[in-house]
Amino acid sequence: MARLKVTQLKSGVGFKQNQKETLRSLGLKRIGDVVVKEDRPEIRGMVQTVRHLVSVEEVE
């Protein structure tokens, strides 16, 4: 199954509470943090919520 590499590019400060919580749920705490997650609909939805704060790449 494909995996997604999610990198935090911007801080969550000044954004809505649900967006901050989504970053934490993804495992991102600070700018530059990188996590690799399974490519599932739940993760895609979380990434969509914070798309302006992260970058996403598909990895094998």
Rosetta blueprint (number, residue, H / E / L):
1 M L
2 A L
3 R E
4 L E
5 K E
6 V E
7 T E
8 Q E
9 L L
10 K L
11 S L
12 G L
13 V L
14 G L
15 F L
16 K L
17 Q H
18 N H
19 Q H
20 K H
21 E H
22 T H
23 L H
24 R H
25 S H
26 L H
27 G L
28 L L
29 K L
30 R L
31 I L
32 G L
33 D L
34 V E
35 V E
36 V E
37 K E
38 E E
39 D L
40 R L
41 P H
42 E H
43 I H
44 R H
45 G H
46 M H
47 V H
48 Q H
49 T H
50 V L
51 R L
52 H L
53 L L
54 V E
55 S E
56 V E
57 E E
58 E E
59 V E
60 E L
